[in-house]
Amino acid sequence: MDAAEKASQAMAALQKYAPDSYAKYLEFTKQLGTSGPLPPATLELILVACALMSQCDMCITLHVESAAALGASREEILQAAFMAVAMGGSPKLMYLKHVFEALEDLFD
C-alpha cells in the first residue's frame, strides 16, 4: 500500500469517527493554503520540511509529490528537506530516505 492509500484510509477513519472535528480541520487547512501571499508550490516546500521535522513517512511522500506536481524541482524539494535536517540534526537526516524514494519515483 502506498502513502496516498495509507493517508486515504486514515482520513476515512477520521471522517467516520470524528466527522465534525475532521471537517473543521479540513476547513482550517484549506484556508491556510488558499489565503496569503505565498504561492502553492512554496507552501508545499514548507510542508516537505515540516513533514521531515515531524518524521512522518506518509506526509513526506505526499508533500514531495504535491510539491513536484505544483512545479517544484528536485533541487527545490531537496533544499527544503535539507533545511529541516539543518534544524533537526541526525534524526531528520535518517528521514531523507523517504524524500529520495519519492524523488526517484517522480524524477527518474
Buried (B, 14 or more C-beta within 10 A) or exposed (E): EEBEEBBEEEEEEBEEEEEEEBEEEEEEEEEEEEEEEEEBBBBBBBBBBBBBBBBBBBBBBBBBBBBBEBEBEBEBBBBBBBBBBEEBEEEBBEBBEBBEBBBEEBEE
